[in-house]
């Protein structure tokens, strides 16, 4: 996903706060045995649950109505809602784990949550919810909030909202008669060369060495990343070098912009909107940006499934709700988190924002319905605006992809450090300082050395 209207992407400050977390880990390590937060319970028996969301003030009406519904149905519960700016979410989460008064339900991303879970700071939802209750969620959305702790698989969060990347392409840049974007790697190489030779720009600008993106490239190419038994990285032993060699060859031939080595996803977005980039792997909500900023490009924009087609994995992102072990009311906190992420409430959210529900029943509706988003999310001042067919198609396609996904990127311990190592060795291969095979072998060794 790439980006949702809420804060779906990790903060640019994530590396700093992850490092800070590891620095205080000696203090946090025994957290599972610490005294829990003293009960916030009034004399009349009312239990107060503190709920932290990330940058949801644009959806204030939705949030307050949902909370009011819950309090009406549960007269003994009061919800204290605190909305946190996305840039401060991870810092505040760490601080709360060290404080006497931790929140009861916290909105975070899975990778950061996994670090907290590894330190014993979060409850395992499988200890509170039955398989039947969890079956309401799309399986891969639960996988993205799970990790193996050496004894069992733990579920450290419940998925709240999701975005799934699709292929968005400018039909005007493709050679006549092509009929759409490439579906496999050989077709990708041929088409990239054709588009570049036309002199109109580039077919694609992949962020191969930025933010650990090559992990996703390997995953979508079907390369196993980690041995499920030992937990050690094995991608270099299963074709990662060959996968990297494909991209090195494209980079060397000049059909990929050299700027892609140092520039990120935003640079590709800018090129697409300028009409000089043929395709982009991004969230369906990106189409609204193109529609507003580049109307001419929007007129020739089409959508297709993720590249490569037919794989088991789907590139998606999600935001989740976690419950700290310091919560004085974990049972009540889990019940509230389940309420926020249920079919009815996630359905309402999908009607306000271009996101997907993690609930099977709602996602099935999204895969076939025609969405009509308000001109201002959460506002009743404007009538719903009909959407162009390509936006409707993109929304349905992203939902179908998620429903059909059989696997997701594993939650990797120490993700930030792993990303840095992957980026470095991919850069070395792209700059021809290492062969692709040597780069992946050294990356694998460096990552296993962290364990």
C-alpha positions, -999 to +999 in steps of 0.1 A: +000+000+000+018+024-009+002+053+009-031+057+025-047+090+034-039+082+069-003+075+079+003+041+062+040+045+055+066+043+082+079+076+095+112+089+080+124+090+116+118+053+121+155+045+120+162+069+148+135+056+171+143+020+164+179+027+174+166+044+206+144+014+213+174-010+211+194+014+233+168+011+261+162-026+255+181-035+286+156-016+306+127-030+287+138-066+284+119-079+314+088-060+306+066-091+304+071-095+341+066-059+350+038-045+371+009-036+348-006-002+346-027+005+377-064+002+368-080+033+355-113+026+371-137+050+387-155+044+420-187+037+402-171+008+383-165+025+350-134+013+332-115+038+311-096+025+281-071+048+265-070+045+227-042+060+206-047+065+169-023+078+143-033+109+124-070+103+123-083+138+131-094+141+094-119+114+103-130+129+137-167+124+130-162+087+121-140+081+152-163+098+177-194+081+164-177+047+165-166+053+201-200+065+211-216+034+197-192+012+217-198+031+249-236+028+244-233-009+240-208-012+270-221+012+297-192+002+320-165+013+295-153+048+287-129+054+258-103+081+261-093+088+225-059+104+218-048+111+182-011+112+178+008+128+148+024+101+127+059+115+132+055+111+170+038+078+171+068+055+175+085+078+200+053+080+221+048+042+219+083+035+232+078+061+260+045+045+270+061+011+273+084+025+299+058+045+318+035+035+346+004+045+326+004+028+292-024+032+267-047+002+263-050+002+225-024+017+201-024+022+164+010+013+149+026-003+118+035-040+118+073-037+115+076-014+145+051-034+165+072-066+158+101-050+176+079-043+206+065-078+205+100-093+205+107-075+237+076-090+253+058-056+253+026-066+235-001-092+242-007-121+219-043-118+205-044-156+200-046-158+238-078-138+238-096-146+205-107-179+191-099-192+156-135-186+147-133-150+157-100-145+138-115-162+107-133-130+099-101-114+088-083-119+055-056-145+063-026-125+049-036-094+069-031-115+101+001-130+087+015-094+084+009-089+121+023-123+132+057-136+141+073-169+152+089-165+187+107-198+187+079-217+203+047-206+185+034-181+161+021-150+179-004-124+167+007-091+181-019-069+163-053-068+146-054-053+111-074-020+109-070-008+073-050-019+043-038-006+009-026-029-019-003-018-047-014-022-083+003-014-116-007+020-130+005+027-165+004+055-191-009+039-223+004+068-244+040+058-236+036+022-246+044+012-282+014+007-305-001-028-303+015-038-270-019-040-252-008-034-217+021-036-193+045-066-191+034-096-171+067-113-166+104-104-165+114-112-202+085-090-213+096-063-189+131-062-204+118-060-240+093-033-233+117-012-212+141-012-242+113-002-266+100+027-245+135+040-240+143+038-277+112+058-285+128+088-267+097+095-247+111+086-213+114+054-193+091+024-187+099+022-150+120+037-122+122+010-095+135+019-060+158-011-058+182+002-032+160+023-010+142+013+022+149-024+017+126-025-014+147-054-028+132-077-001+099-071-018+113-077-052+127-111-041+095-120-023+073-112-054+098-131-076+091-162-055+126-162-038+123-176-002+139-151+023+141-170+055+143-207+065+112-213+085+129-239+107+162-221+115+151-185+111+183-178+090+183-159+058+186-182+027+177-159-003+212-161-018+209-199-019+177-197-038+182-175-068+185-140-053+217-134-073+199-143-106+170-120-097+194-091-090+213-098-122+181-090-142+178-055-127+216-049-129+214-056-167+185-032-171+203-005-151+236-010-170+218-008-204+204+026-195+167+017-197+163+025-160+171+061-149+204+062-130+187+085-105+168+055-093+199+045-074+195+073-049+160+087-054+129+071-039+093+065-048+084+102-049+108+107-078+091+080-097+057+096-089+069+130-102+082+114-134+049+096-140+029+128-135+052+146-159+044+120-186+079+106-188+074+073-169+054+044-183+044+025-152+043+027-115+036+002-087+016+021-062-017+023-043-050+029-061-054+061-043-025+076-063-049+080-092-067+108-074-034+126-073-028+121-110-063+132-118-058+165-099-022+173-108-018+159-143-052+157-161-037+149-195-017+119-181-048+108-162-067+105-194-043+079-208-037+061-174-048+025-171-044-001-144-033-037-142-024-063-115+009-062-097+040-072-115+048-101-120+014-115-125+005-150-111+027-149-079+015-160-045+025-129-028+009-094-029+026-061-020+004-045+005+007-024+037-015-022+067-020-004+100-028-024+130-040-021+166-019-035+194-025-039+232+005-033+255+011-059+282+011-030+307-026-024+300-046-030+332-076-042+312-063-064+283-095-084+279-115-052+275-088-037+253-089-067+229-127-065+227-125-028+218-098-034+192-119-062+177-148-038+175-128-011+157-116-036+131-150-054+126-169-055+094-193-026+101-166-001+112-141-009+086-168-008+060-176+028+071-139+037+069-137+024+033-165+047+024-145+077+036-110+069+024-095+049-005-084+020+018-093-017+020-109-035+048-091-065+064-125-081+069-133-109+044-170-100+039-163-063+034-133-069+011-155-091-011-179-062-014-151-039-024-140-063-050-172-059-070-188-026-060-185+009-075-171+032-047-183+068-046-160+088-022-171+121-007-153+151-020-142+157+016-137+126+037-160+126+067-180+156+056-217+156+049-216+191+032-210+176-003-229+150-022-208+119-031-189+124-063-190+098-091-156+084-099-141+078-133-141+041-144-103+037-140-105+046-103-134+022-098-114-005-116-083+002-095-102-001-063-118-034-073-085-048-086-066-040-054-094-057-034-094-088-056-056-090-053-057-090-015-085-116-015-064-139-037-031-135-019-016-166-004+014-152+013+028-119+026+063-106+033+074-121+066+078-097+095+116-096+098+133-089+131+155-057+131+139-046+099+157-012+097+192-027+100+183-054+075+171-028+050+203-009+053+224-040+046+202-050+016+203-014+002+241-013+005+248-046-013+222-039-040+240-006-047+273-024-049+259-046-076+242-018-095+275+001-095+293-031-107+316-032-077+302-067-069+286-093-091+249-098-083+257-133-069+285-120-047+263-091-035+235-113-024+258-138-008+275-111+012+241-095+021+229-129+034+260-134+055+258-099+069+221-104+079+227-138+095+256-121+114+230-099+131+213-129+147 
